[in-house]
Amino acid sequence: MSDAAARLGVSHVKIRRFIRDGILPPEQVMRCAPYQIRPSDLENERIKAELARKSPCRTEDDNQESLFSVHLKRGA
């Protein structure tokens, strides 16, 4: 799972979501064993579409103000 996350440039949480949502088919050789993910499954069109989809928490709007733009004085 860690290798799959690194290869796609995402967190292991994202890989778990792909598995949970049925987008990424994992294999387990036995119960409680680590998941095995085939590299070919990472090339799946559904995976590519999910990776291309923007998260609602991310924006590329240059006009959006940062929540952290106000600098507080030390000791205030």
C-alpha angles and dihedrals in degrees: 000000000000091000091050091050092049092047092052095039094239137113124268086248089064090051090051089051091051089052094045092048092049093245095115119041111216126194128213119194089206138357114289092014118128116272117260116211121193114230089227090061089060088064092059115132091233090056091049091049092050092049091050092050114098119237113237087234094061125072136171096203107137090198095059113108119230118244087224098052094107112084115208120216115247111264094018 
